[in-house]
Amino acid sequence: MGPRRRNNEKPKDLKKSLKILFSYLKPFYIFLIIATMLALVGSIFSIIGPDKIKEITNLIVSGLATTINMSKIKSIVFFLITIYSIGAICMYMENYIMAIVTNRFSKKLRSEISIKINKLPLKYFDNTSYGDILSRVTNDVDTMSQTVNQSVGTLVSSLTLLLGSIFMMFYTNYILAFVTIGASLFGFIFMFIILMKSQKYFVEFQEELGNLNGQIEETYSGHNIVRSYNAIDDEIKEFDNINQRMFNSAFKSHFLSELMHPFMGFIGNFSYVLVCVVGASLAINGTITFGVIIAFIIYARLFSQPLSQLAQVATSFQSAGAAAERVFEFLDEKEMEEEKDKYYLSPSEVKGKIEFKNVKFGYDEKTIIKNFSSVAHPGDKIAIVGPTGAGKTTIVNLLMKFYNINSGDILIDGVSIKDLTRENIHDLFIMVLQDTWIFEGSVKENISYNKKNIRFEEIKEICKRIGLDHTIKSLNKGYDTILSDIDNLSAGEKQLLTIARGMIKNSPFLILDEATSSVDTRTEELVSKAMDKLCEGRTSFIIAHRLSTIKNADLILVLNEGNIVEQGTHEELILKNGFYAKLYNSQFEKIS
């Protein structure tokens, strides 16, 4: 499967990514404000507590010499129980509200990604692995939502505790306040240095996670090919390389960020020691009471605790910033051009004429279709043949408006596809591709995909017409049998099912893109008969490598290097003994 492309290196702006992240939270600002106020109230009550504990301590110490005022102590204890209980309730409500906000935020973001996927051009998916896209939808969005859930409330309560404890420390004793804050300044400096160093590793981790998902998706979707080519060791080696890069970035990012916790713990413990030593000296001199020292020890804990929490929040925001970079990069991808519905062609009223006028198209600087002109009349069966890379599938992609032509025009019943929306064009076509798509659902649901109000009798009648009814009846639950893409249906049976799906759609145009290339000769005959019935009354375009399957085509277009080099019926082209005749005869030479 070859080496995977790695994302181009470009500067990451954490501040910009987080700004966009919080802009997506605007619809939930009222909930965030409520949660913030609850966290604020809970934190304020936590700050008030130590001052009351100081009063209890002073009452007990002074009462040791005389009598302890138990009624006063009881009233203070009751007050503490009350405010701590209210604080706990506020914190619970804050967590509950944040859980609602984050889940709605994730739902909104995933919905936008889902809408975005359907607006992106086919070119984007040609250049991006599905695993990387899935990683952005799942892992990156989860990382962002977890950060919002765990960090917003923590940020508010931590800042409140930090500022509140600073105020109360200075209110209680400015000397001990300077001692505690001075010891913690080293923690702040260390924290900012770590943040600056570790951010790039968080970005690398998220990118390598996307690369890993892409490698896994590619390897296991083509697992049979990997095994048959004995490429398991190569794929394992590639996996190990990506996994090692992911390990390195994860180790560096988490190691650096986790350094903050023991260091901040050391700063907190060191401040306790300084408070005890300096406080004891002041108490001996009679400057402060013993209760002030107890209160300051609690304040020192309240001061160091939010520092550790802020360090954790900073780490979470780094991960969220890296994830947001990838998600918003995806949401900022260039979309297909907005279309104005100038005309609408009803599938039931379309006559079936398609005309290509001097169509030119190329990917980037490489021209694929140079000057394609042809006319398909209503009911015609048009076969498009040619060597690999001649532009056969590209013609179909242009006709379905998956890509926009560079110059020239394509007309459907005289109306330019430039004046029709993609949705309108897709309604006019049935597509049966080489790769059959079976989703997890019943046989009935697979056949009637995206078609409502289809009677079961219609489905059964169509299956009888193409010879699929007997196969379905042999399944354990008949038409109600649940299928998935890994079911034990043969390639021919899956292809017949997609043909039945096309007959249910009942559109005026049909595209068959290598529809029999993956089945054996015997099954090909059965599928071909079903396709002939599907072609009845429709203008059909058939792309085929097996030229024996298109002998009865009304017109065969022979493409080579983006141009029509020959056209005519099978007999006419054989008599010319030109490019088509060589292609046709070469197939039988290989067989013989």
N, C-alpha and C positions, 0 to 999 in steps of 0.2 A: 504493500500500500504506500510505500515510500515515506520519506521524511515529511513531517507536518510543518506547515508554515507557522511561524511565531508572529505574534502581533508586532507591528512596527513600534519601535521605541519613541515615545514622545513625552514631553513634560506633563506631569500630573498636578493638577491644582486642587488640593484638598479643600481649601476654603470655597472654591467655586462649586465643587461637587456637593459639599454640605449645604451650600446656599440653595442649590437647585432642589436638594432633598427636602429641605424645610419649606420650600415653595410648594411642594406637592402636599404638604400637611396643612395648607391654608383652609381647606374645607373642614378641618377638624380643630381649628384654633380654639373654638369655644370650649370643646372638651379638654383641650390641653390647658387652657386657662383655669378651668375648674380643677383639674388634676394638680396644677401648679399651686393653686390656693390651698388645696388640701395638704399637699406636701409642706407648704409654708407653715400652715397652722401646726401640723405635727412637729415640725422642726422647732418652732418657737416654744412649744410646750416642753420640748426636750431641753431647751436652753434655760427655761425658768426653773427647772427642777434642782440643779446644783445650788442655786441661791437659797432655796428652802432647806436643802440638806445641810447647808452651812448653819442655818438658824438652829436646826435640831442638834447639830454637834455642839454649838456654843451653849445651848440650853443644858445639854448633858454635862459638859465640862464644868460650867458654872454651878450646876446643881450638885456636883460631887462634893463641893464644900458645904452646901446647905441642903436644899431639897429640890429634886428634879420636878419641874412643872409638867406633869404628865398630860394634863388637859390641853396645854398649848402644843405639846408634841403630837397628840392625837389629832388635833385640828390640822396641823401641818401635814401629817401622814395622809389624812383623808383627802386633803387638797392635792397632794402628789398623786394619789391613786386616781383621782378624778381627771387631772390633766393628762396623765400618762394613758389612761383609758381612752380619752377623747383623741389623743394623738395617735393611738393604735388604730382607732376606727377611721380616722382621716387617712392614715397610710393605707389601710385596706381598701377604702373607697378609691383612693388615688390609683392603686394597682389595678382595681377592677375597671376603672375608666380607661387606663392606658392599654389594658388588654383589648378593649373594644376598639380603641383608636388604631392600634397597630394592625389588628386583623382587617379592619376596613381599609386601612392604608395599603396593606398587601393586596387585598382584593382589587382596589382601584388601580394599583400599579400593574398587576398582572392583566387586568382587563385592557389597559392601555397598550401593553406589550402585545396582547392577542390581536387587537385592532391594528397595531403597527405592522405585525407580521403579514397581514393581508394587504397592506398598502405598499410593501417593499417590492421592487422589481425582481424578476427571476434571476437577474445577474448577481444580486446580493447572495442568494442561496447557492449559486454556482461557486462562489468564492469563500463561503463560510461553512464550517462543519456544523452539522445539526447538534452535535454534543455541546459545542460552545454556546449555541443559542439556548439550549435547554439549561445550561449552567447559569446563564443570565436570568432566565425566568424563575429558576428554583433557588439555587444556592445564593445568588447575589441579592435577590429580593428578600429572602429569609434573613440574610445578614443585616440588611437595612432595617427590616421590621423589628428584629430582636434588639438592635441598637436603640431604636425609638422607644421600645417597650421598657428596656432596662435602664436607659441612660437619661431620658428627659426628666423623669421624676427624681432620679438620683442626683442629677445635676442641680436641680432647684433646691432640694433638701440639703445637699452638701454645701452649696454656697450660703444658704441661710444659716446652717450650723456654723460655718466658718466665720461669717461676718458677725453673727450673733454672739458666738463665743469670744471673739475679739473684743466686742463692745462690753460684754459682761466682765471680761478679765480686766480691762482698763477701769471699769466701774468699781471693781472689787479692790484691785491693787495694781498700780501702773508698773511697779518694779518687777513683780512676777510676770506681768503681761509682756514686758520687753524681753525678759529671759526666755519665756516660752516661744514667742514669735521669732526672736533672733535665732534660736536653735532650729526652727523650722524653715528658715530662709534657704538653708542648704538643700532641703528637700525640693523646694520650688525650682531652684536652679538646675538640680539634677534631673527633675522631671521634664523640663523644657528641652534639655539636651537630648534626652532619650527620645522624645517625640520627634525631634528633627532628624534623628538618625534612623528611626525604625519605620517611618512612613513608606519609603520606597519598597521595603520588604513586604509590607501588607499588600501593596499594589501587585508586586510580582506573584504573591501567593494566589490572589484571585485570578490572575491571568493564567497561571499554570494549572489552576483547578479547571478552568475552561478548556485548556489544552488536553488535560487528562480525560475529561468527559468526552471530548471529541475523539480521542484515540480509542477509548473504550467503545464508543458508538460505532466507529468505523470497523473495528476489529470484530465485534460480535455480530454486526449486521452482515458481514462477509465471512463468518466463521468457517463455513464449508470451504471457501476458496483458500483461506489461510491454512487449513488442515491439508487440503489436497496439494498445495504447493510446498508443503513442509516449511512454512514460514512462521511456525509458532515461536521458534527461538528468536527470530528477528523481531516479531511483535512484542515478545516479552522484553527483549532488550530495549525497544523503543519505549515501552511502558515504564521500564525501570529508569530510563534516562529522564523522562518527564517527572516520574515520581520522585527521583532524586533532587531535581530542580525544585519541585514543590516542597520537599522536605527541607532543603536548604533555606528557602525563603520563609517557610513556616517556623523553622527553628530560630532563625535570626530575628524575625519579627516578635515572636513570643518570648524568646530569651531576653531581648532588650526591654520589652514592655514589662515582663515579670520582674526585672531588676528593680523596678520602682517600688514594689510591695515590701520586700525585705528592708530596703533602704528607708522607706517611709516608716516602717515599723521600728527601725533603729532610731530614727529621729524622734518618734513618739516616746519611746522608752527613755531616750536621752533627756528629753524635756521633763519627764517625770522625775528623773534623778536631780536635775537642776532645780525644779520646783521644791523638792524635798530639802535639798541642801540650803538653798537661798531662803526658803520659807522658814526652815528651822532657825536660821540665824536671825531672821526678822522677828520670829516668835519669842526667842530668848531675849531680844532687846525690847520686847513689848510693843513692837510696831503693829503686829497683826495677831489675831487669835488663831487657835488651833483649827477652828472651823474654816477659816480662810484657806488654810493649806489643803484641807480635804476638798473644798470646793474647787480649788485650782487644779488639783489632780484630776478631778472630773472634767474641768474645762480643758485641760491639756489633752485628755482623751477625746473630747468633743472637737478639739481643734485638729488633732492629728488624724482622726477618723475620716473627716471629709477630704483631707489631703489624699489619703489612700483611695477613697472613692472617686475623687476627681482624676487620679491617675488611671483608674480602671475605666472611667468614662472616656478619657482621652484615648485609651487603647481601643475601646469600642468604636469611637468616632473615626479612628484611623481605618479600621476594617470596613466600617460603613462607607467612608469616603472612597475607598478602593472599589467596593462593590457598586456604589453609586456612579463612579466613573464609567464602569462597564455598562450598567443599565442605561444611563442617559446617553452614552455614546451610541447605543443601539437605537434608542428613541429619537436620536438626532440624525439617523441615517436618511439619506435622500429618498423620498417617496416617489412613487409613480405620479406622473402629472395629473392634476385635477382635470376631470372631463366634464364638458358641458353636453347635456343631452339635447342635441339639435334635432336628431331623428330617432325614431323608435321603430324597429322592424318586429312585427309580431310573428312568432314561429309558425302560427297557423295560416298566415297570409303570405309568407315568403314563397316566391316562385322557384328559387334555387339556382340562380345564375351568379357565378363568381368570375371576376376578371382581374388579372394581374397586369398592371401597366408599368413597364420599365422599373421594376422594383430593385432597389439597391440597399444593401445592408451589410454592416460589418461590426465586429467586436473590437472596440478601441481603434487601433490603426490597421487591423487586418480585415480586408474585404472578403465576405463570404458569398453573398449574392451580388453579382455584378450587374446584370441587366435581364431580369426575369419578366417575361411577358407571356401570358396564356389566358385562355377563356374556357371555363367549365360551364356547359349548358345544363339546364334543369334535368335531373335524373341521370347525368353522365357518371360513369365510373372512371375516375382519373387515377392512373398509377404513376407514382414518382419513383424512379429507380436511378441508380448510379453508384459509383464506388464510395467507400467511407470518406467522409469529409467533403462530399460534393455539395452539401447544403440542403439535403432532403428534409431533415427534422427542423432545420431553421425556417424553411418555407411554412411549415405547420405552425411554428411558434409565432411567426409574423401574422399568419392568417388568424390565429386565436388572440392576437394583440398582446402576447406575453412580452414581446419586444416591439418597439416602434421602428418603422422603416426609416431609413435615412433619406431616401428620395423615391419618387414614383408614387404609386397608389394601388390600393386593393379595393375593388368595388363589389358590394353584395347587392344584387338587384339594382344596380346603378347608383347605390349610395356608398360613399367612401367610408371605410372603417374609421377614418379620423373623426367622422361626425357621429359615430356610434359609441356608446359606452362599452367597456369590457364586459360588464354583466350582460348587456343585451346580446353581444356577440357570443358569449358563452352559452346563452340560452338557445342559440341557433344551431349548436354543434353537439354531436355525440362523439366522444373520444374513447376508443378502445386501444390501449397501449400494450407494449410488450410486457411491462411489469404490471401484473394484476394487483389490485389493492383490495384486500378483504379486511374489514374492521371487525372488532369483537361485537357481535350482535347476531340475531337470528338470520336464517337464510332469507326470510321475507324482508327483513330490514335492510340487508345488503342489496337485494334486488331493487327495492323501492327507495333507495337512498335519495333523500332530499326531495321526494315527491309525496305530496299529501293527497289524501282522499283516493288512494288507489285500492280498488277492490281485490280481495284475495283471488277471485275467479280470473281477473285479468293477469295476475302474476302466474297463476297455474297454466293458463292458456298459452302464454308466451313461452314458458318453460317446455311445454309439450311441443310447440312449433320447432324449437331448436334442439330437441332431444335431451333436455336436462331433467325433465320431470322424473324419469325412472331413477336417476342417480340420487335426486333429493329424497325420494320415497325410501331409498335404501338406508338413509341416515337414521339414527336412533329416534329422533323426534320429527322427522320429515322437515317441513318448512319452518318449524319452530326450533330446529337444532341451532344451538349457539355456535357460531364460527369465530375463528380468529385467524390471523395471518399465518400461524404455525400449525393449523389443522392439517390432517392427513388427506386433503383434497389434492388430486393430481393437478398438474399445470393446465391440462386441457379442461378439466372441470372448473377450475378457477376462471379460465378464459371464457368458458360458456356462461358462467355466472355474470361476468362483466358485460357480455353481449346482451344477456337478458336485461341487465340494468340499463343499457343503452336503448333497448326496444321500449322499455317503460317510459324513458324520457321523451321519445317520439319527437325528435327535432328534425328539421329539414335537411341538415348537412351531417355528414359522417366522416370521421377521420380514423383510419386504421393504421397505426404506427407499429410495424413489425409485429402484428398481433399473433402470428403463428410461428414466430422464430424460436420459441422456447418449447415447442411440443414436437412429438415424434410424427412420422409420416402418416401413420394410421389415424392418430388423433387430429392431425392437420386436416385430413379430409372431412372429419366431423365438424371441426371448427369452421372450416371454409364454407360448408353448406349453411351453417348458422349465420355466418357473415353475409352470405349471398342473400339470405332472407332479411337481414338487417339493412342491406343496401337497397332493397326494393323501394322505389318511390323516392329515393334520396339522392342528392348530389354527393358523391363519395370521393374521398381522396385516400389512396392506399399507398403506404410506403412499405416496400418489401424487398428483402434481399433474395428470397427464393422466387425467382422470376417465373417459375412454373405456376405460381398461384395467381398471376395477374394476366394470364393469356386472354381471358374474356373481357378485359378492360376496354372501354370505348376509346380511350386515349392514353397512351403511355408517353410520359415526359421523361426523357433521358437527360440527367444532369451530370455535368462534369465541371469542377472548379467554378461553381456558381452560375453557370450558363446552361441553357437548354441547347444541347448539341444535336439532338434528334427528337422527333415526335411523330406519333402515328399509332396504328394498331399493331398487335403482335406480329401478324402476318406481313404487314407492310415493312416493318423494321427488320424482320428476318430477311426479306427479299433484298433490302438495301445492303445487307452484309457489312454494316458499319459498326459503330461503337456498341450498340445494343446487342447485335448478333454475337460479337466477341464475348460480351458479358454472359449472354445466355449459354453459348456453347462451352465457355470455360467452366460453368457449373457442372455440366454433364461430363466434361473431361475429368474433373476432380473426382466425380462419383465413380467413373469407370476406372 
